[in-house]
């Protein structure tokens, strides 16, 4: 797992993938060890050393993107699978992910079907997955005949605090919107808290939608309408594919694009003029 500003194991995203991967490893009769390392060339020495001393037969990378690291693993012929790469690998490597653009289109179709036209977007830092979600947002508006308004988009860190800061930025701009699509579930929770702090009801006044459905989305004080990107399946498939890759390094790379699912809960409602 990559080093992040927020410790990786404090996010349910990594826990879901690891938990499913561990269960699949147990079923397969193999062991799983995890490490938090740099998303860059600095991660390579410990990974190569683990392979050399026989304590690891392959590597699953979760949400990495440094091209130097992926290139080196490929050149060293280390059996590797990448889950949700931050940037799509330029080398032939197995990838398991979802299409973030498609997921955003599904989310936006839900909000548009409820009659919303002034839809804001809270996005994370500019990188592959977040940009795909931005494209999906803009495509959905264009297909609905709605002009894209840059003032309705705000970016911040992918955390509850980042969501609170982003929605405050939108509110400070004094722009009108009846719904918010958040590119991350934690940001969505922060958006809801930020709206309630200024007396806005969710979904009575503003509908809020997240991305990356978690158990937390259902158990939260405000059960969140979201896109389920099936993180558990990513962990299971990664282990199975790594076993296949270790048996044949020269087989063609596999690109698994898992389906996405709209989960409607209590934070979205029809538009009220």
Secondary structure, DSSP 4 states (H G I P E B T S, - for coil): -B--SS-GGGSHHHHHHHHHHHHHHHHHT-------B-SSGGGHHHHHHHHHTTS-S-EEEES---HHHHHHHHHTT--EEEES-SS--SS--EEEE--HHHHHHHHHHHHHHTT--SEEEEE-SSSHHHHHHHHHHHHHHHHTT----GGGEEE--SSHHHHHHHHHHHHHTT---SEEEESSHHHHHHHHHHHHHTT--TTTT-EEE-SS--HHHHHSSSPPBEEE--HHHHHHHHHHHHHHHHH-TTSPP-EEE---EEE--SS------
